[in-house]
Amino acid sequence: MIVNFEAFIIAITILTLTPGVDTALVLRNSSRGGMPDGVTTSLGICLGLFVHAMFSAVGISAVLAQSAEAFQAVKMVGAIYLIWLGVSSLRAIVRGDVSVAVNTANEHKLDWRRSLREGFLSNVLNPKTAVFYLAFLPQFINPEGSAITQSFLMASIHFVIAMIWQCSLAGALNSAKKLLKSARFMTWMEGTTGVVMVALGFKLLFEKE
């Protein structure tokens, strides 16, 4: 059973809603081939989550095989990383660096293989997603259960949340692009993300087992 399940849902939802590479790609491809292109791209992105979950689970299993103390050390490093992510978001507000590139293009006929491939590779090759999963999932793994099963369960939850959000963006393309070009909205989103990540990181760092 996943530990701190409520905290996981909050954190993964905030992560999903935060505009980034995946959001920009979905919107770009939706502009290129309409909502079907955006939905197919989103599917590719979300399938990539299971690759990160697998690598994370293998790493967690290896650590658990060593010692419980090593697992706790990994969790502590992960919690500190979450705090760093939150602080980075807050620093981005100070620097004024809260924009996301959203390209528009003429609509083309859907090539679902291309869209699926673009989404999948964009996610799998994104080092930020890889590092986040490696740092994030151990916080919610029950050492008494299967790390692989729990990791894939969390990736499945992330899959559903991300698909709903990204497909909604693809369906509401014009409104979504306006929001992402709004400095006020981006600042609010970046600030909310930063505060939540810092709070969650400290909670996980100092909670008693």
C-alpha positions in Angstrom: 0.0 0.0 0.0 1.3 3.4 -0.9 2.2 5.5 2.1 1.3 9.2 2.4 -1.2 8.6 -0.4 -2.9 12.0 0.0 0.4 13.8 -0.3 1.2 11.8 -3.4 -2.0 12.8 -5.1 -1.5 16.5 -4.3 2.1 16.5 -5.4 1.6 14.6 -8.7 -1.4 16.7 -9.6 0.5 19.9 -9.0 3.4 18.5 -11.1 1.0 17.6 -13.9 -0.7 21.0 -14.0 2.6 22.9 -14.0 3.3 24.0 -17.6 6.5 22.6 -19.1 7.9 20.7 -22.0 5.0 18.2 -22.1 2.4 21.0 -22.1 4.1 22.9 -24.8 4.4 19.8 -27.0 0.8 18.9 -26.6 -0.3 22.4 -27.5 2.1 22.5 -30.5 0.9 19.3 -31.9 -2.7 20.2 -31.3 -2.1 23.3 -33.4 -0.5 21.1 -36.0 -3.2 18.4 -36.3 -6.1 19.3 -34.1 -7.3 17.6 -30.9 -6.5 14.0 -32.2 -2.9 15.0 -32.7 -2.8 16.4 -29.2 -4.5 13.4 -27.6 -2.1 11.0 -29.4 0.9 13.1 -28.3 -0.4 13.0 -24.7 -0.7 9.2 -24.9 2.9 8.9 -25.9 4.0 11.2 -23.1 2.0 9.3 -20.5 3.3 5.9 -21.7 6.8 7.2 -21.1 6.0 7.5 -17.4 6.1 3.8 -17.0 9.7 3.7 -18.3 10.7 6.1 -15.5 8.7 4.1 -13.0 10.5 0.9 -14.0 14.0 2.5 -13.6 12.9 4.0 -10.3 11.6 0.7 -9.0 14.8 -1.1 -10.0 16.8 1.5 -8.1 14.5 1.3 -5.0 14.6 -2.5 -5.0 18.4 -2.5 -5.1 18.6 0.0 -2.2 16.1 -2.0 -0.1 18.2 -5.1 -0.7 21.1 -3.3 1.0 19.5 -1.9 4.1 16.6 0.0 5.6 19.0 2.7 6.6 20.1 3.2 2.9 16.4 3.4 1.9 15.8 6.2 4.5 18.9 8.0 3.2 17.5 7.9 -0.3 14.1 9.2 0.9 15.9 12.1 2.7 17.8 13.0 -0.4 14.6 12.9 -2.4 12.8 15.2 0.1 15.6 17.7 -0.2 15.3 17.5 -3.9 11.6 18.4 -3.7 12.5 21.4 -1.6 15.1 22.4 -4.2 12.5 22.2 -6.9 10.1 24.4 -5.0 12.8 27.0 -4.2 13.7 26.9 -7.9 10.1 27.7 -8.9 10.0 30.6 -6.4 13.4 31.9 -7.7 12.0 31.8 -11.3 9.3 34.3 -10.2 12.0 36.7 -8.9 13.9 36.4 -12.2 10.8 36.8 -14.2 11.5 33.5 -16.0 8.0 32.0 -15.9 7.1 31.6 -19.6 6.6 28.5 -21.6 7.2 28.3 -25.4 4.0 27.5 -27.3 4.4 27.3 -31.0 1.6 27.4 -33.5 1.5 25.9 -36.9 -0.9 25.2 -39.8 -3.1 22.2 -39.2 -2.0 19.0 -41.0 -3.3 15.5 -41.4 -2.8 13.4 -38.3 0.2 11.0 -38.4 -0.5 9.1 -35.2 2.9 7.2 -35.3 4.8 10.5 -35.4 2.7 12.1 -32.6 3.0 9.0 -30.4 6.7 8.8 -31.0 7.3 12.5 -30.3 5.4 12.4 -27.1 7.0 9.2 -25.9 10.6 10.3 -26.7 10.0 13.8 -25.3 9.1 12.3 -21.9 11.5 9.4 -21.8 14.5 11.6 -22.8 13.5 14.4 -20.4 16.2 14.3 -17.6 14.0 16.3 -15.3 11.2 13.7 -15.3 13.8 10.9 -14.8 15.4 12.6 -11.8 12.0 13.6 -10.4 10.7 10.0 -10.5 13.9 8.7 -8.9 13.6 11.2 -6.1 9.8 11.3 -5.8 8.6 7.7 -5.8 10.7 6.5 -2.9 8.8 8.9 -0.6 5.7 6.9 -1.0 7.0 3.3 -1.3 6.1 0.9 1.5 9.3 -1.1 2.1 7.2 -4.1 3.1 5.5 -4.3 -0.3 6.7 -4.7 -3.9 8.6 -1.6 -5.1 7.8 -2.4 -8.7 4.0 -2.9 -8.1 3.8 0.3 -6.1 5.9 2.3 -8.6 3.7 1.2 -11.5 0.5 1.9 -9.5 1.8 5.5 -8.9 2.7 5.8 -12.6 -0.8 4.6 -13.5 -2.4 7.3 -11.3 -0.1 9.9 -12.9 -1.0 8.5 -16.3 -4.7 9.1 -15.7 -4.3 12.6 -14.3 -1.9 13.7 -17.1 -4.1 12.3 -19.8 -7.2 14.1 -18.5 -5.3 17.4 -18.1 -3.4 17.3 -21.4 -6.4 16.2 -23.4 -8.4 19.0 -21.9 -5.7 21.4 -23.0 -5.8 20.0 -26.5 -9.6 20.4 -26.6 -9.4 24.0 -25.3 -6.3 25.0 -27.3 -7.0 28.7 -27.8 -7.9 29.3 -24.1 -4.9 27.3 -23.0 -2.4 29.3 -25.2 -3.8 32.5 -23.8 -3.3 31.3 -20.2 0.3 30.2 -20.9 1.1 33.6 -22.4 -0.4 35.4 -19.4 2.4 36.6 -17.0 0.0 36.7 -14.1 -1.2 33.2 -14.6 2.3 31.8 -15.0 3.5 33.6 -12.0 0.6 32.3 -9.9 1.2 28.7 -11.1 4.9 28.9 -10.5 4.4 30.3 -7.0 1.8 27.8 -6.1 4.0 24.9 -7.3 7.0 26.3 -5.4 5.1 26.6 -2.1 3.6 23.1 -2.4 6.8 21.4 -3.2 8.7 23.1 -0.4 6.0 22.3 2.1 5.8 18.7 0.9 9.6 18.3 1.0 9.8 19.5 4.6 6.9 17.3 5.6 8.6 14.2 4.2 12.0 15.2 5.5 10.9 15.6 9.1 8.0 13.1 9.5 8.6 10.3 11.9 8.3 6.7 10.6 
